[in-house]
Amino acid sequence: RFVEWYSFDRTNAKPDFNTIWGTELYNHTTSTMSFNDENVNLAKKANMTAKVNELRKMLHAGWRAAMTPQ
């Protein structure tokens, strides 16, 4: 699960992607779920930098960009 917290412009109803308040990344793909899967934030780990950047790009593109064309 990937979550980023941004400043939000209420006038334009848009996030300010340049002002990140926090980033969270949790692994929910392990075959054996454990308590730590939801409680250990992986976003700051060096080996997760590429994954965070990939997910951030998808988030910024918006949910419509993630949809399968019909």
C-alpha positions as CSV (number, residue, x, y, z in Angstrom):
1,R,0.0,0.0,0.0
2,F,1.4,3.4,-1.0
3,V,0.2,6.7,0.5
4,E,1.6,10.2,0.2
5,W,0.3,13.2,2.1
6,Y,0.4,16.5,0.4
7,S,-0.5,20.1,1.1
8,F,-3.9,20.7,-0.5
9,D,-5.1,23.9,-2.3
10,R,-8.7,24.2,-1.3
11,T,-9.4,27.0,-3.7
12,N,-8.4,24.9,-6.7
13,A,-9.3,21.5,-5.1
14,K,-5.8,20.2,-6.1
15,P,-2.9,18.7,-4.2
16,D,0.4,20.5,-4.2
17,F,2.7,17.7,-5.3
18,N,5.7,19.8,-4.4
19,T,4.9,19.8,-0.7
20,I,5.0,16.2,0.6
21,W,4.1,15.9,4.3
22,G,4.7,12.2,4.4
23,T,5.2,9.0,2.5
24,E,4.1,5.5,3.5
25,L,4.8,2.2,1.8
26,Y,3.7,-1.2,3.2
27,N,4.2,-4.6,1.8
28,H,0.9,-6.6,1.5
29,T,2.2,-9.1,-1.0
30,T,4.0,-11.5,1.3
31,S,2.6,-15.1,1.3
32,T,2.4,-15.0,5.1
33,M,0.9,-11.8,6.4
34,S,2.2,-10.6,9.8
35,F,1.6,-7.7,12.1
36,N,4.6,-5.9,10.7
37,D,3.4,-5.9,7.2
38,E,1.1,-3.0,8.1
39,N,3.3,-1.4,10.7
40,V,6.7,-1.1,9.1
41,N,6.9,1.8,6.7
42,L,9.3,0.8,3.9
43,A,9.3,4.2,2.1
44,K,12.5,5.4,3.7
45,K,14.5,2.3,3.0
46,A,17.3,2.8,0.4
47,N,16.3,-0.3,-1.5
48,M,12.7,1.0,-2.0
49,T,13.7,4.3,-3.6
50,A,12.9,3.1,-7.2
51,K,9.6,1.6,-6.1
52,V,8.6,4.8,-4.3
53,N,9.4,6.9,-7.3
54,E,7.5,4.5,-9.6
55,L,4.4,4.6,-7.4
56,R,4.7,8.4,-6.9
57,K,4.7,8.8,-10.7
58,M,1.5,6.7,-11.0
59,L,-0.1,8.6,-8.2
60,H,0.6,12.0,-9.9
61,A,-0.8,10.7,-13.2
62,G,-4.1,10.0,-11.5
63,W,-6.5,7.1,-11.3
64,R,-7.8,7.6,-14.8
65,A,-4.3,6.9,-16.2
66,A,-4.3,3.6,-14.4
67,M,-7.5,2.4,-16.0
68,T,-7.5,-0.2,-18.8
69,P,-8.6,1.4,-22.1
70,Q,-12.0,0.2,-23.3
